[in-house]
Amino acid sequence: MRFSAKLLQAADEVERQIDGRLREIDLLAEQNQWKVIEAFRRHRVSSFHFAGSTGYGYHDAGRETLDRVFADVVGAEAAIVRPQIVSGTHAIAVALFGVLRPGDELVSVGPPYDTLRTVLAGGPGTGSLADWGIRYAEVPLDAAGRPDWAALRRVLTPKTKVVALQRSRGYGRRSPLSVRELGEIADFVHGVQRDAVVFVDNCYGEFTEPTEPTEAGADLMAGSLIKNPGGGLAPTGGYIAGKAHWVRQAAERLTVPGVGGEVGPTLDLMRSLFQGLYFAPHCVGQALKGAVFAAALCERLGLETSPRWDEPRTDLIQAIRLPDAEALVAFVRGIQEAGAVDSHVAPEPEPMPGYRDAVVMAAGTFVQGATLELSADAPLREPYEVYFQGGLTYAHAKLGILTALQRLMDEGRINVPL
């Protein structure tokens, strides 16, 4: 890789600037690593748990133990961790369809992520929640990206069965919600409607803080194993965790009523799922360090970032605003160029299922779509923001951002100040 002397000098200065923040992230990763290991020890994880199962998957000791370990790690009553869940959106949909019934109301605090819109309110015949007679309401966020408390109180009624919260920023300018803030919203909702289920889309958030939403009052949450909790080793899968009653209902939606979580073959995946969870706190820490470096260096070059390098973080995503669509595509191509896989490929914007705009994605990953690995993506719409995330190692995340910025420099789209 060839980088300009000015860019490398700026990177060196930035690393000295952020050294204290990187040390804080190392301590966070250590704390979460110990928590995971303690859960493994408490539930006596053994080599025979890696054997997996076929067919129906009855009496899969590894699957049952992984469920208990995961629930322990996130402070939940129960969890299901399954390779049959294909994405974070699928995990969320399974949880919502498991809990909601015709005539119920779902309230979303803020707009949902693009791929979830069809699940919530797709047209007739799509099989969406709306198609099953479930009403949907959306509470706006204020200018700071926080809930409008008065509006939330007005919309909550005895018909409100689920209040859905998105921890991460998604494709938006709002700040992600911290575990503390998610807990405050859960307390507020339960104070108004005691029986409402507070559900959290936890994608990109796992292990970015010392605790998880289910430890702060959320009743149910879901996420993807090819993001944070898979540790870069899970080749597929997702999880649902929370109160045992709601997890059980979600499991019966995933399979069939009366069977629920008692089936589901794990094939030859159990070693990867256990070991991925083991590695997850470290890999998340590496990605967080890469995001801090990216923010600080981009700010040094005059680009607007969110969050800024020294702000608290509760997800992996680093938003970087670029001047135009051409710069956005160039940045994403730079991330792809730095990949260990498919580095020769030039990403092109294209329509994607579940998204309203064409999307350009850099994903030179070992697991398709694994955004804990070095990646970046963006919808082609104003404001032109790219969402940089992942990096199983800090060194790779650093290489990715340097390559993307060098490409912007080579194309004359940014300058490195002296």
PATITI-762946 format. One record per residue: residue in three letters; y, x, z of N, C-alpha, C in turn. Coordinates in steps of 0.1 Angstrom, whole numbers, m for minus. Layout:
<sites>
SITE res   n_y   n_x   n_z  ca_y  ca_x  ca_z   c_y   c_x   c_z
SITE Ala     Y     X     Z     Y     X     Z     Y     X     Z
...
</sites>
This chain:
<sites>
SITE res   n_y   n_x   n_z  ca_y  ca_x  ca_z   c_y   c_x   c_z
SITE Met   m12     8     0     0     0     0    12     9     0
SITE Arg    22     5    m8    34    13    m9    46     4    m4
SITE Phe    52     9     6    64     2    12    76    11    12
SITE Ser    87     5    10   100    13    10   102    20    23
SITE Ala   109    31    23   112    38    36   120    29    45
SITE Lys   130    22    39   138    13    47   130     2    54
SITE Leu   121    m4    47   113   m14    53   104    m9    64
SITE Leu    98     3    62    90     9    73    99    13    85
SITE Gln   111    17    82   120    21    93   123     8   101
SITE Ala   126    m3    94   129   m15   101   117   m20   109
SITE Ala   105   m18   103    93   m23   110    91   m14   123
SITE Asp    93    m1   122    92     7   134   102     3   145
SITE Glu   114     0   141   124    m4   151   121   m18   157
SITE Val   115   m26   149   111   m40   154   100   m38   164
SITE Glu    90   m30   161    79   m28   171    84   m23   184
SITE Arg    93   m14   184    99   m10   197   106   m22   204
SITE Gln   113   m30   196   120   m41   202   111   m51   208
SITE Ile   100   m54   202    91   m65   207    80   m60   216
SITE Asp    80   m47   220    69   m42   228    66   m50   240
SITE Gly    76   m54   248    74   m61   260    67   m75   257
SITE Arg    71   m81   246    65   m94   243    51   m92   239
SITE Leu    47   m81   232    33   m79   228    25   m77   241
SITE Arg    30   m70   251    23   m68   263    20   m81   270
SITE Glu    30   m90   270    28  m103   276    16  m111   269
SITE Ile    15  m110   256     5  m116   248    m9  m110   252
SITE Asp    m9   m97   253   m22   m90   257   m27   m96   271
SITE Leu   m17   m98   280   m21  m103   293   m27  m118   292
SITE Leu   m20  m126   283   m25  m139   281   m39  m139   275
SITE Ala   m41  m130   265   m55  m129   259   m65  m125   269
SITE Glu   m61  m116   278   m71  m112   288   m74  m123   298
SITE Gln   m64  m131   302   m66  m142   311   m76  m152   304
SITE Asn   m73  m156   292   m82  m165   285   m96  m160   282
SITE Gln   m96  m147   279  m110  m140   277  m118  m141   290
SITE Trp  m112  m139   301  m120  m140   314  m125  m154   316
SITE Lys  m116  m164   313  m119  m178   315  m131  m181   306
SITE Val  m132  m177   294  m143  m180   285  m156  m173   290
SITE Ile  m155  m161   294  m167  m154   299  m172  m160   311
SITE Glu  m163  m164   320  m168  m171   332  m175  m184   329
SITE Ala  m171  m192   319  m178  m204   315  m191  m200   309
SITE Phe  m192  m190   302  m205  m186   296  m215  m182   308
SITE Arg  m210  m175   318  m218  m171   329  m222  m183   337
SITE Arg  m213  m192   340  m215  m204   348  m227  m213   342
SITE His  m227  m214   329  m237  m222   322  m249  m214   317
SITE Arg  m250  m202   321  m261  m193   319  m265  m192   304
SITE Val  m255  m189   296  m258  m188   282  m268  m176   280
SITE Ser  m278  m179   272  m289  m169   270  m292  m168   255
SITE Ser  m299  m158   251  m302  m156   237  m310  m167   231
SITE Phe  m318  m175   238  m325  m186   232  m316  m197   228
SITE His  m304  m197   233  m294  m208   229  m289  m206   215
SITE Phe  m292  m194   209  m287  m191   196  m297  m196   185
SITE Ala  m308  m201   189  m319  m204   179  m315  m215   169
SITE Gly  m308  m225   173  m304  m236   165  m316  m246   163
SITE Ser  m313  m256   155  m323  m267   153  m322  m272   138
SITE Thr  m331  m280   134  m331  m286   121  m333  m301   122
SITE Gly  m334  m308   111  m337  m322   111  m327  m330   119
SITE Tyr  m332  m338   128  m324  m346   137  m316  m338   147
SITE Gly  m322  m326   151  m316  m318   161  m318  m323   175
SITE Tyr  m329  m330   177  m332  m335   191  m334  m323   201
SITE His  m329  m324   213  m332  m315   224  m327  m301   220
SITE Asp  m316  m300   214  m310  m287   210  m303  m281   222
SITE Ala  m310  m272   229  m304  m266   241  m292  m259   239
SITE Gly  m291  m252   228  m279  m244   225  m267  m253   222
SITE Arg  m269  m264   215  m258  m273   212  m253  m280   225
SITE Glu  m262  m284   234  m259  m290   246  m251  m281   255
SITE Thr  m256  m268   256  m249  m258   264  m235  m255   259
SITE Leu  m234  m254   246  m221  m251   240  m211  m262   243
SITE Asp  m216  m274   242  m207  m286   246  m202  m284   261
SITE Arg  m211  m280   270  m207  m279   284  m198  m267   286
SITE Val  m201  m256   279  m192  m244   280  m178  m247   275
SITE Phe  m177  m254   263  m164  m257   258  m156  m266   267
SITE Ala  m163  m277   272  m156  m286   281  m151  m278   293
SITE Asp  m158  m269   298  m154  m261   310  m142  m253   306
SITE Val  m142  m246   295  m131  m237   291  m118  m245   290
SITE Val  m118  m257   285  m106  m265   283  m103  m275   294
SITE Gly  m111  m274   304  m108  m283   316  m110  m297   313
SITE Ala  m121  m301   305  m123  m315   302  m136  m319   308
SITE Glu  m138  m333   309  m150  m338   315  m162  m336   305
SITE Ala  m159  m336   292  m170  m335   282  m164  m330   269
SITE Ala  m173  m326   260  m169  m321   247  m181  m322   238
SITE Ile  m178  m324   225  m188  m322   214  m183  m312   205
SITE Val  m191  m302   202  m187  m291   193  m198  m291   181
SITE Arg  m193  m295   169  m203  m298   159  m200  m292   145
SITE Pro  m210  m286   139  m208  m281   125  m206  m293   115
SITE Gln  m210  m305   119  m209  m317   110  m195  m321   109
SITE Ile  m186  m316   117  m171  m319   116  m166  m309   106
SITE Val  m160  m314    95  m156  m305    84  m142  m299    85
SITE Ser  m133  m305    93  m120  m300    94  m113  m306   106
SITE Gly  m101  m301   109   m93  m307   120   m90  m321   118
SITE Thr   m86  m325   106   m83  m339   102   m95  m348   104
SITE His  m107  m343   101  m119  m350   103  m122  m352   118
SITE Ala  m120  m342   126  m122  m343   140  m112  m354   146
SITE Ile  m100  m353   142   m90  m363   147   m94  m377   143
SITE Ala   m98  m379   130  m102  m392   125  m114  m397   133
SITE Val  m124  m389   135  m136  m393   143  m132  m398   157
SITE Ala  m123  m390   163  m118  m394   177  m111  m408   176
SITE Leu  m102  m409   167   m94  m422   166  m102  m434   163
SITE Phe  m111  m432   153  m120  m443   149  m130  m446   161
SITE Gly  m133  m436   169  m142  m439   180  m136  m447   191
SITE Val  m123  m445   193  m116  m452   204  m110  m465   200
SITE Leu  m104  m466   188   m96  m478   184  m105  m489   179
SITE Arg  m101  m501   181  m108  m513   176   m98  m522   169
SITE Pro  m102  m531   160   m93  m540   153   m84  m548   163
SITE Gly   m72  m549   160   m62  m555   168   m55  m545   178
SITE Asp   m60  m533   179   m54  m523   188   m41  m517   180
SITE Glu   m33  m510   188   m22  m504   182   m22  m489   185
SITE Leu   m19  m481   175   m18  m466   176    m3  m463   175
SITE Val     2  m455   184    16  m450   184    16  m435   182
SITE Ser    23  m431   172    24  m416   170    38  m412   175
SITE Val    38  m402   183    51  m396   188    55  m385   178
SITE Gly    64  m389   169    68  m381   158    59  m383   146
SITE Pro    63  m378   134    55  m380   122    42  m372   123
SITE Pro    31  m377   118    18  m370   118    18  m360   107
SITE Tyr     8  m350   108     6  m340    97     3  m347    84
SITE Asp     6  m341    73     5  m347    60    m9  m353    57
SITE Thr   m20  m345    60   m33  m350    57   m38  m362    66
SITE Leu   m31  m365    76   m35  m375    85   m29  m389    81
SITE Arg   m19  m389    72   m12  m401    69   m21  m411    63
SITE Thr   m30  m407    54   m39  m416    47   m49  m422    58
SITE Val   m53  m414    67   m62  m418    78   m56  m430    86
SITE Leu   m43  m428    89   m36  m438    97   m32  m451    89
SITE Ala   m27  m449    77   m20  m460    71   m23  m460    56
SITE Gly   m35  m457    52   m38  m458    37   m39  m472    33
SITE Gly   m38  m474    20   m38  m487    14   m51  m494    15
SITE Pro   m51  m507    11   m63  m515    12   m74  m509     5
SITE Gly   m86  m509    12   m98  m504     5  m100  m489     7
SITE Thr   m91  m482    14   m93  m468    16  m101  m465    28
SITE Gly  m104  m475    37  m111  m472    49  m103  m466    60
SITE Ser   m90  m467    59   m81  m461    69   m81  m470    81
SITE Leu   m74  m466    92   m73  m474   104   m66  m487   101
SITE Ala   m56  m486    92   m48  m499    88   m58  m509    81
SITE Asp   m67  m503    74   m77  m512    67   m86  m519    77
SITE Trp   m87  m514    89   m95  m520    99   m87  m528   109
SITE Gly   m75  m531   105   m67  m540   113   m61  m533   125
SITE Ile   m59  m521   125   m52  m513   136   m38  m511   132
SITE Arg   m29  m516   140   m15  m514   138   m10  m500   141
SITE Tyr     0  m496   134     5  m482   135    20  m483   137
SITE Ala    25  m475   147    40  m474   150    43  m460   152
SITE Glu    55  m456   149    59  m442   149    72  m441   157
SITE Val    72  m432   167    84  m430   176    91  m418   171
SITE Pro   104  m418   168   111  m407   163   113  m396   173
SITE Leu   114  m384   168   118  m373   177   133  m370   177
SITE Asp   138  m365   187   153  m362   187   156  m349   179
SITE Ala   168  m345   179   172  m334   171   166  m321   175
SITE Ala   162  m320   188   155  m308   193   140  m309   191
SITE Gly   135  m320   184   121  m321   182   113  m326   194
SITE Arg   121  m332   204   114  m338   216   114  m353   215
SITE Pro   105  m359   222   104  m374   221   116  m381   225
SITE Asp   119  m392   218   129  m402   222   123  m411   233
SITE Trp   126  m408   245   120  m414   256   122  m429   257
SITE Ala   135  m433   254   138  m447   254   131  m455   243
SITE Ala   130  m449   231   123  m455   220   108  m456   223
SITE Leu   102  m446   230    88  m446   233    85  m457   243
SITE Arg    94  m459   253    92  m469   263    93  m483   256
SITE Arg   102  m485   246   103  m498   240    90  m501   231
SITE Val    84  m491   225    73  m494   216    60  m496   223
SITE Leu    59  m491   236    46  m492   243    44  m507   248
SITE Thr    33  m512   245    29  m526   249    15  m526   253
SITE Pro    10  m538   259    m4  m539   263   m13  m537   251
SITE Lys    m8  m539   239   m17  m537   227   m18  m522   224
SITE Thr   m10  m513   230   m11  m499   226   m23  m493   232
SITE Lys   m33  m489   224   m45  m483   228   m45  m468   229
SITE Val   m38  m462   218   m37  m448   217   m23  m443   215
SITE Val   m19  m433   222    m6  m426   218   m10  m412   214
SITE Ala    m7  m409   201   m11  m397   195     0  m387   195
SITE Leu    m3  m374   199     7  m363   199     1  m352   191
SITE Gln    10  m346   184     7  m334   176    13  m322   182
SITE Arg     4  m313   187     9  m301   194    17  m291   185
SITE Ser    12  m289   173    18  m279   164    29  m285   156
SITE Arg    36  m277   149    48  m282   141    44  m289   128
SITE Gly    32  m285   123    29  m291   110    38  m285    99
SITE Tyr    40  m293    89    50  m289    78    64  m296    82
SITE Gly    69  m291    93    82  m297    97    90  m287   105
SITE Arg   103  m290   108   112  m281   115   111  m283   130
SITE Arg   104  m293   134   104  m295   149    97  m284   156
SITE Ser   101  m281   168    93  m272   176    80  m278   181
SITE Pro    70  m269   182    57  m274   187    59  m278   202
SITE Leu    49  m286   207    50  m291   220    41  m282   229
SITE Ser    47  m278   240    39  m269   249    30  m278   257
SITE Val    20  m272   264    11  m279   273    19  m286   284
SITE Arg    29  m280   289    38  m287   299    44  m299   294
SITE Glu    50  m298   282    56  m310   275    46  m321   272
SITE Leu    34  m317   267    24  m327   265    20  m334   278
SITE Gly    19  m327   289    16  m333   301    27  m342   306
SITE Glu    40  m339   303    51  m348   307    50  m361   299
SITE Ile    47  m360   286    45  m372   278    34  m380   283
SITE Ala    22  m374   286    11  m381   291    14  m388   304
SITE Asp    21  m382   313    25  m389   325    34  m401   323
SITE Phe    43  m399   313    52  m410   310    45  m422   304
SITE Val    36  m419   295    28  m430   288    19  m437   299
SITE His    12  m429   307     4  m436   317    12  m443   327
SITE Gly    24  m439   330    33  m446   339    37  m460   333
SITE Val    38  m461   320    42  m474   314    30  m482   310
SITE Gln    20  m476   304     7  m483   301    m4  m474   306
SITE Arg    m9  m478   318   m19  m470   325   m31  m467   317
SITE Asp   m36  m477   309   m49  m476   302   m48  m470   288
SITE Ala   m36  m467   284   m34  m461   271   m41  m447   270
SITE Val   m47  m444   259   m54  m431   257   m44  m422   251
SITE Val   m41  m411   258   m32  m401   252   m41  m391   245
SITE Phe   m39  m390   232   m47  m382   223   m38  m370   217
SITE Val   m43  m358   217   m36  m346   212   m43  m340   201
SITE Asp   m36  m339   190   m41  m330   179   m38  m316   183
SITE Asn   m48  m309   187   m47  m295   193   m48  m284   183
SITE Cys   m48  m287   170   m50  m277   160   m39  m266   161
SITE Tyr   m43  m254   160   m35  m242   161   m30  m238   175
SITE Gly   m34  m247   185   m28  m245   198   m38  m238   208
SITE Glu   m51  m238   206   m60  m233   215   m58  m219   219
SITE Phe   m58  m215   232   m57  m202   237   m43  m195   235
SITE Thr   m33  m203   230   m20  m198   229   m12  m199   243
SITE Glu   m18  m206   252   m13  m207   266   m24  m206   275
SITE Pro   m22  m204   288   m33  m203   298   m41  m215   300
SITE Thr   m35  m227   297   m42  m240   299   m42  m248   286
SITE Glu   m50  m259   286   m50  m267   274   m46  m281   278
SITE Pro   m43  m290   268   m37  m303   271   m46  m312   280
SITE Thr   m59  m310   279   m68  m318   287   m67  m314   302
SITE Glu   m61  m303   305   m58  m299   319   m45  m304   323
SITE Ala   m37  m310   314   m23  m314   318   m22  m329   317
SITE Gly   m33  m337   315   m32  m351   315   m36  m358   303
SITE Ala   m39  m351   292   m43  m357   279   m57  m363   281
SITE Asp   m60  m374   276   m73  m381   278   m83  m376   267
SITE Leu   m78  m371   256   m87  m367   245   m79  m358   236
SITE Met   m86  m348   230   m80  m339   220   m91  m335   210
SITE Ala   m86  m330   199   m95  m325   189   m89  m314   181
SITE Gly   m98  m306   175   m94  m295   167  m105  m289   158
SITE Ser  m102  m279   151  m110  m273   141  m116  m259   146
SITE Leu  m128  m256   143  m134  m244   146  m130  m233   137
SITE Ile  m125  m236   125  m121  m225   116  m106  m222   118
SITE Lys  m101  m227   129   m88  m223   134   m91  m215   147
SITE Asn   m83  m217   157   m84  m208   169   m97  m207   176
SITE Pro  m104  m218   179  m116  m216   188  m128  m211   182
SITE Gly  m128  m209   168  m139  m203   162  m139  m188   161
SITE Gly  m128  m182   165  m127  m168   166  m130  m160   154
SITE Gly  m128  m167   142  m130  m160   130  m145  m159   125
SITE Leu  m154  m164   134  m168  m163   131  m174  m177   127
SITE Ala  m169  m187   133  m174  m201   129  m172  m203   115
SITE Pro  m183  m206   107  m181  m209    93  m177  m223    89
SITE Thr  m177  m232    99  m173  m246    97  m173  m252   111
SITE Gly  m169  m265   112  m170  m272   125  m157  m276   131
SITE Gly  m159  m285   141  m148  m290   149  m152  m294   162
SITE Tyr  m143  m298   171  m146  m303   184  m138  m315   188
SITE Ile  m143  m322   198  m135  m333   204  m138  m331   219
SITE Ala  m128  m331   227  m130  m329   242  m120  m338   250
SITE Gly  m125  m342   262  m116  m350   270  m124  m358   280
SITE Lys  m120  m370   283  m127  m378   293  m140  m382   287
SITE Ala  m151  m382   295  m164  m384   290  m166  m397   283
SITE His  m160  m408   287  m161  m421   281  m157  m420   266
SITE Trp  m145  m414   264  m139  m414   251  m146  m404   242
SITE Val  m151  m393   248  m159  m383   240  m172  m390   235
SITE Arg  m178  m398   244  m190  m405   240  m188  m415   229
SITE Gln  m177  m422   229  m174  m431   219  m171  m424   205
SITE Ala  m164  m413   206  m162  m405   194  m175  m400   188
SITE Ala  m185  m395   197  m198  m390   193  m205  m401   185
SITE Glu  m204  m414   190  m211  m425   184  m205  m429   170
SITE Arg  m192  m425   168  m186  m427   155  m191  m415   146
SITE Leu  m192  m403   151  m196  m392   143  m210  m394   138
SITE Thr  m219  m399   146  m233  m402   141  m235  m417   140
SITE Val  m242  m423   150  m244  m438   149  m244  m443   164
SITE Pro  m240  m455   166  m240  m461   179  m255  m461   185
SITE Gly  m255  m457   198  m268  m456   204  m275  m443   204
SITE Val  m269  m434   195  m275  m420   193  m264  m410   197
SITE Gly  m252  m412   192  m241  m403   196  m243  m388   195
SITE Gly  m241  m382   206  m241  m367   206  m255  m362   209
SITE Glu  m265  m370   209  m279  m366   212  m286  m360   199
SITE Val  m279  m361   188  m285  m355   176  m275  m346   169
SITE Gly  m279  m340   158  m270  m331   151  m276  m317   150
SITE Pro  m283  m314   139  m289  m300   138  m278  m290   137
SITE Thr  m281  m278   143  m271  m267   143  m276  m256   134
SITE Leu  m288  m258   128  m293  m248   118  m292  m234   123
SITE Asp  m287  m225   115  m286  m211   120  m272  m207   125
SITE Leu  m264  m216   130  m250  m214   133  m247  m211   147
SITE Met  m257  m213   156  m253  m212   170  m248  m199   175
SITE Arg  m253  m188   170  m248  m175   174  m234  m174   170
SITE Ser  m230  m178   158  m217  m177   153  m207  m186   161
SITE Leu  m212  m197   165  m203  m206   173  m200  m201   187
SITE Phe  m211  m196   193  m209  m190   207  m201  m178   206
SITE Gln  m204  m169   197  m197  m156   196  m183  m158   191
SITE Gly  m181  m168   182  m167  m171   178  m158  m176   190
SITE Leu  m164  m184   199  m157  m189   210  m154  m177   220
SITE Tyr  m163  m168   221  m162  m156   229  m150  m147   223
SITE Phe  m149  m146   210  m138  m138   204  m125  m145   204
SITE Ala  m125  m158   205  m113  m166   202  m101  m161   210
SITE Pro  m101  m159   223   m89  m155   230   m83  m142   224
SITE His   m91  m133   221   m86  m120   216   m80  m122   202
SITE Cys   m87  m129   193   m82  m131   180   m69  m139   180
SITE Val   m68  m149   188   m56  m157   189   m45  m148   194
SITE Gly   m48  m139   204   m37  m130   208   m33  m121   197
SITE Gln   m42  m116   189   m38  m107   177   m29  m115   168
SITE Ala   m33  m127   165   m25  m136   156   m11  m138   162
SITE Leu   m10  m141   175     3  m143   181    12  m131   180
SITE Lys     6  m119   182    13  m107   181    18  m105   167
SITE Gly    10  m108   157    14  m108   143    26  m117   140
SITE Ala    26  m129   146    36  m139   144    50  m134   150
SITE Val    49  m128   162    61  m122   168    67  m111   160
SITE Phe    58  m102   155    63   m91   146    69   m97   133
SITE Ala    63  m107   127    68  m114   115    82  m119   118
SITE Ala    83  m127   129    96  m133   132   107  m122   134
SITE Ala   104  m112   141   114  m102   144   118   m94   132
SITE Leu   109   m91   123   112   m83   111   120   m92   101
SITE Cys   116  m105   100   123  m114    91   137  m116    96
SITE Glu   139  m118   109   152  m119   115   161  m107   112
SITE Arg   155   m95   113   162   m83   110   167   m83    95
SITE Leu   159   m89    87   163   m89    73   172  m102    69
SITE Gly   176  m109    79   185  m120    77   179  m133    73
SITE Leu   166  m135    75   159  m147    73   158  m156    85
SITE Glu   159  m169    83   158  m178    95   144  m181    98
SITE Thr   140  m180   111   127  m182   116   126  m192   127
SITE Ser   114  m198   128   112  m207   139    97  m207   143
SITE Pro    94  m203   156   103  m199   166   108  m185   164
SITE Arg   119  m181   170   124  m168   170   115  m159   178
SITE Trp   116  m146   175   106  m137   181   104  m137   196
SITE Asp   115  m140   203   115  m139   217   113  m153   224
SITE Glu   111  m163   216   109  m177   222    94  m179   226
SITE Pro    92  m188   235    78  m191   239    71  m197   227
SITE Arg    57  m195   227    49  m200   217    38  m209   222
SITE Thr    35  m219   215    23  m228   219    15  m231   207
SITE Asp    17  m224   196     8  m225   185     9  m212   177
SITE Leu     1  m211   166     0  m199   159    10  m198   148
SITE Ile    17  m209   144    24  m210   132    38  m204   133
SITE Gln    42  m195   123    55  m189   122    62  m195   110
SITE Ala    72  m203   111    79  m208   100    90  m198    96
SITE Ile    91  m196    83   101  m186    78   108  m194    66
SITE Arg   122  m195    67   129  m202    56   133  m192    46
SITE Leu   130  m196    33   133  m187    22   144  m194    13
SITE Pro   151  m186     5   162  m192    m3   159  m202   m13
SITE Asp   147  m201   m20   144  m210   m30   129  m211   m33
SITE Ala   124  m219   m42   110  m221   m44   104  m208   m50
SITE Glu   111  m201   m58   105  m189   m64   103  m178   m53
SITE Ala   112  m177   m43   110  m168   m32    98  m172   m24
SITE Leu    97  m185   m22    86  m190   m14    72  m186   m20
SITE Val    71  m189   m33    59  m185   m40    56  m170   m40
SITE Ala    67  m162   m41    65  m148   m41    60  m143   m27
SITE Phe    65  m149   m17    61  m146    m3    46  m149    m1
SITE Val    42  m160    m6    28  m164    m4    19  m155   m12
SITE Arg    23  m151   m24    15  m142   m32    14  m128   m25
SITE Gly    25  m124   m18    24  m112   m11    14  m112     0
SITE Ile    13  m124     7     2  m125    18   m11  m124    11
SITE Gln   m13  m131     0   m26  m131    m7   m30  m116   m11
SITE Glu   m20  m109   m16   m22   m95   m20   m27   m86    m9
SITE Ala   m23   m90     3   m27   m82    15   m41   m86    20
SITE Gly   m47   m96    14   m60  m100    20   m71   m91    17
SITE Ala   m81   m91    26   m93   m83    24  m102   m90    13
SITE Val  m100  m103    11  m109  m110     2   m99  m117    m9
SITE Asp  m103  m116   m21   m95  m122   m32   m81  m117   m33
SITE Ser   m79  m104   m30   m65   m99   m30   m59   m99   m44
SITE His   m68   m99   m54   m64   m99   m68   m59  m112   m74
SITE Val   m61  m123   m66   m57  m136   m70   m43  m139   m68
SITE Ala   m36  m146   m77   m22  m150   m76   m22  m165   m73
SITE Pro   m19  m169   m61   m18  m184   m58    m8  m191   m66
SITE Glu   m11  m203   m71    m2  m212   m78     0  m225   m71
SITE Pro    12  m230   m70    14  m244   m64     6  m254   m72
SITE Glu    m1  m263   m64    m8  m274   m71   m10  m286   m61
SITE Pro   m12  m297   m67   m14  m309   m58   m27  m307   m51
SITE Met   m27  m312   m38   m39  m311   m30   m42  m324   m23
SITE Pro   m55  m328   m21   m57  m341   m15   m51  m342    m1
SITE Gly   m44  m353     2   m38  m355    15   m24  m350    16
SITE Tyr   m18  m343     6    m5  m338     7     4  m345    m4
SITE Arg    17  m348     0    26  m355    m8    32  m346   m19
SITE Asp    33  m333   m16    39  m324   m26    29  m314   m30
SITE Ala    32  m307   m41    24  m295   m45    25  m285   m34
SITE Val    13  m278   m31    12  m269   m20     8  m255   m26
SITE Val    14  m244   m21     9  m231   m25     3  m225   m13
SITE Met    m9  m219   m14   m16  m214    m3   m21  m200    m5
SITE Ala   m19  m191     4   m25  m178     4   m37  m179    14
SITE Ala   m49  m176     9   m61  m177    18   m71  m167    13
SITE Gly   m68  m154    15   m78  m144    12   m87  m142    24
SITE Thr   m95  m153    27  m102  m154    40  m117  m153    38
SITE Phe  m124  m148    48  m139  m148    47  m145  m162    48
SITE Val  m138  m171    55  m142  m185    56  m131  m193    49
SITE Gln  m136  m201    39  m126  m209    31  m117  m218    40
SITE Gly  m104  m216    39   m95  m224    47   m93  m221    61
SITE Ala   m98  m209    65   m98  m205    79   m84  m199    82
SITE Thr   m76  m207    89   m62  m203    91   m60  m195   104
SITE Leu   m71  m191   111   m70  m181   121   m70  m167   114
SITE Glu   m75  m167   102   m74  m155    94   m60  m154    88
SITE Leu   m57  m142    83   m43  m140    77   m42  m150    65
SITE Ser   m31  m158    66   m29  m169    56   m14  m173    57
SITE Ala   m10  m181    46     3  m187    46     3  m198    36
SITE Asp    10  m208    39    10  m220    29    24  m227    31
SITE Ala    27  m235    21    39  m242    21    39  m253    10
SITE Pro    45  m265    14    48  m275     3    60  m271    m5
SITE Leu    60  m274   m17    72  m270   m26    82  m281   m24
SITE Arg    89  m281   m14   100  m291   m11   111  m284    m2
SITE Glu   123  m289    m3   133  m284     5   132  m289    19
SITE Pro   136  m281    29   140  m267    28   128  m258    26
SITE Tyr   130  m248    19   118  m240    14   113  m231    25
SITE Glu   104  m236    33    98  m229    44    84  m226    42
SITE Val    80  m214    45    66  m210    44    61  m209    59
SITE Tyr    48  m212    60    42  m213    73    31  m202    73
SITE Phe    35  m191    80    27  m179    81    18  m180    94
SITE Gln     5  m177    93    m3  m178   105   m15  m169   104
SITE Gly   m21  m167   115   m34  m160   115   m33  m144   114
SITE Gly   m44  m139   113   m46  m124   113   m56  m121   124
SITE Leu   m68  m119   121   m78  m116   131   m75  m103   138
SITE Thr   m67   m94   132   m62   m82   139   m47   m81   137
SITE Tyr   m41   m76   147   m26   m74   145   m23   m65   134
SITE Ala   m31   m55   131   m29   m46   120   m29   m53   107
SITE His   m37   m63   105   m38   m70    93   m26   m80    91
SITE Ala   m22   m86   102   m10   m95   102     2   m87    98
SITE Lys     3   m75   104    14   m66   101    14   m62    86
SITE Leu     3   m59    81     2   m55    67     6   m67    58
SITE Gly     2   m79    62     5   m91    54    20   m93    53
SITE Ile    27   m93    64    41   m96    64    49   m84    57
SITE Leu    45   m72    58    51   m61    51    49   m63    36
SITE Thr    37   m66    32    34   m68    18    43   m80    12
SITE Ala    44   m91    19    51  m102    14    66   m98    13
SITE Leu    71   m91    23    86   m88    23    88   m77    12
SITE Gln    79   m68    10    81   m58    m1    81   m65   m14
SITE Arg    73   m75   m16    73   m82   m29    87   m89   m31
SITE Leu    92   m95   m20   105  m101   m21   116   m91   m25
SITE Met   115   m79   m19   124   m69   m22   123   m64   m36
SITE Asp   111   m62   m41   108   m58   m55   114   m68   m65
SITE Glu   114   m80   m61   119   m91   m70   134   m93   m68
SITE Gly   140   m85   m59   154   m87   m57   158   m99   m50
SITE Arg   149  m105   m42   153  m117   m35   158  m115   m21
SITE Ile   155  m104   m15   161  m100    m2   164   m85    m2
SITE Asn   173   m81     7   176   m67     8   174   m63    23
SITE Val   170   m50    25   168   m45    38   181   m38    42
SITE Pro   188   m43    53   200   m36    57   198   m22    61
SITE Leu   208   m14    59   207     0    64   207     1    79
</sites>
